[in-house]
């Protein structure tokens, strides 16, 4: 019997998830399918009934449903509650369990591309205080970073974020970068800056230690202005595409019973679709 999984969103045609999971299904010769399904917000309850009926083993959730599905799940993983978003659904005995694998994707990406990056964790600077930043804070807390400084254009939003998650988190506005940078071993951009050629005109890379790692969770474009500027200053960088690939691993394993591997071939295949 074919095992079926999905990604739901609205719109959904931009999703690379079917390519990722499709390659793994072929690689492992699994009798399964993974499809992108456009589900409007008002259609979510009806879709969940389809999932409960056993039509699917589970699936992924993307924009704009990551928060709305909380109320429809039978159980939600504590970390997903902390992050405030669900991106993975698994059907077990007729019940829908929700979790969030974004933080695992973030850690898996850096572990693969910059081995040892958190071995001597100092302080970290996280730029942006939106939904994406929450998963990054959970990830950095798990790796025992010293202080994690959240920098945001609107200080009040940064304060709201750090007050909502227990951990070594502090809120600042952008102007604090120069003071904080010399102690930072990691800089993470979770904001939308960089997606359309925009750049950080206030960020002085010369303030960072030469050993600092700079990463961006944006992956379109792959080389964001932040990463290009960091490379020009001789700093090690990691792009955001690996986060997308690694966050997909736990879901595939839960639905299809096999743990897949993120290979250079898979990355090259998805990279070829960027900008198209």
Long-range contacts (C-beta under 8 A, 24 or more apart in sequence): 1-31, 2-31, 2-32, 2-33, 3-30, 3-31, 3-32, 3-33, 3-57, 3-255, 3-256, 4-32, 4-33, 4-34, 4-35, 4-55, 4-56, 4-57, 5-32, 5-33, 5-34, 5-35, 5-56, 5-57, 5-58, 5-59, 5-60, 5-251, 5-252, 5-255, 5-256, 6-34, 6-35, 6-36, 6-37, 6-56, 6-59, 6-60, 7-34, 7-35, 7-36, 7-37, 7-59, 7-60, 7-61, 7-62, 8-37, 8-38, 8-39, 8-47, 8-59, 8-60, 8-61, 8-62, 8-65, 9-36, 9-38, 9-39, 9-61, 9-62, 9-63, 9-64, 9-65, 10-38, 10-39, 10-40, 10-41, 10-63, 10-64, 10-65, 11-38, 12-36, 12-37, 12-38, 12-39, 12-62, 13-38, 15-62, 16-244, 16-270, 16-273, 17-60, 17-62, 17-248, 19-269, 19-270, 19-273, 20-244, 20-245, 20-248, 20-266, 20-270, 21-248, 21-252, 23-265, 23-266, 23-269, 24-252, 24-256, 24-258, 24-260, 24-266, 25-256, 27-260, 28-256, 28-258, 28-260, 30-256, 30-258, 32-255, 32-256, 34-59, 39-65, 41-65, 41-68, 44-68, 44-69, 44-72, 45-72, 48-72, 48-96, 51-89, 51-91, 51-96, 52-91, 52-94, 52-95, 52-96, 54-91, 54-94, 56-91, 57-90, 57-91, 57-254, 57-255, 57-256, 58-88, 58-89, 58-90, 58-91, 58-96, 58-251, 58-254, 58-255, 59-88, 59-89, 59-251, 59-255, 60-87, 60-88, 60-89, 60-248, 60-251, 61-86, 61-87, 61-88, 61-89, 61-98, 62-87, 66-131, 69-98, 70-98, 72-96, 73-97, 73-98, 79-103, 79-138, 82-134, 82-138, 82-165, 83-134, 83-135, 83-138, 84-131, 84-134, 85-131, 85-134, 85-135, 87-247, 88-250, 88-251, 88-254, 90-251, 90-254, 90-255, 99-250, 100-135, 101-247, 101-248, 101-249, 101-250, 101-251, 102-132, 102-135, 102-243, 102-247, 103-135, 103-136, 103-138, 103-139, 103-142, 104-139, 104-246, 104-247, 104-249, 104-250, 105-242, 105-243, 105-244, 105-245, 105-246, 105-247, 105-248, 106-135, 106-136, 106-139, 106-217, 106-243, 106-246, 106-247, 107-139, 107-142, 107-143, 107-246, 108-242, 108-243, 108-246, 108-247, 108-249, 108-262, 109-215, 109-238, 109-240, 109-241, 109-242, 109-243, 109-245, 109-246, 110-213, 110-215, 110-238, 110-242, 112-242, 112-246, 112-262, 113-238, 113-242, 114-213, 114-236, 114-238, 117-186, 117-213, 118-143, 118-144, 118-145, 120-185, 121-145, 121-146, 121-185, 121-186, 122-146, 122-183, 122-184, 122-185, 122-186, 123-147, 123-148, 123-149, 123-180, 123-183, 123-184, 123-185, 123-186, 124-148, 124-149, 124-184, 124-185, 124-186, 124-187, 124-188, 125-149, 125-151, 125-177, 125-180, 125-181, 125-184, 125-186, 125-187, 125-188, 126-150, 126-151, 126-188, 126-190, 127-151, 127-152, 127-187, 127-188, 127-189, 127-190, 127-191, 127-193, 127-200, 128-152, 128-189, 128-190, 128-191, 128-192, 128-193, 129-154, 129-157, 129-158, 129-160, 129-161, 129-171, 130-157, 130-190, 130-191, 132-190, 132-217, 133-161, 133-190, 134-161, 134-164, 134-165, 136-188, 136-190, 136-217, 137-161, 137-162, 137-165, 137-167, 137-169, 138-165, 140-167, 140-186, 140-188, 141-165, 141-167, 141-168, 145-186, 146-183, 147-183, 149-176, 149-180, 149-184, 151-176, 151-177, 151-180, 152-191, 174-202, 175-202, 177-202, 177-203, 177-204, 177-207, 178-204, 178-207, 181-207, 181-208, 182-207, 182-208, 182-209, 184-208, 184-209, 184-212, 185-209, 185-211, 185-212, 185-213, 186-212, 186-213, 186-214, 186-215, 187-212, 187-213, 187-214, 187-215, 187-230, 188-215, 188-216, 188-217, 189-215, 189-216, 189-217, 189-218, 189-224, 189-226, 190-217, 192-218, 193-226, 194-218, 194-221, 194-224, 194-225, 194-226, 195-220, 195-221, 195-224, 197-225, 198-225, 199-225, 199-226, 199-229, 200-225, 200-226, 200-229, 203-229, 205-229, 205-230, 205-232, 205-233, 205-235, 206-233, 208-233, 208-235, 210-234, 210-235, 211-236, 212-236, 213-237, 213-238, 214-238, 215-239, 215-240, 216-240, 217-243, 219-243, 219-244, 219-274, 220-274, 220-275, 221-274, 221-275, 222-271, 222-274, 241-267, 241-270, 241-271, 241-274, 242-267, 244-270, 245-270
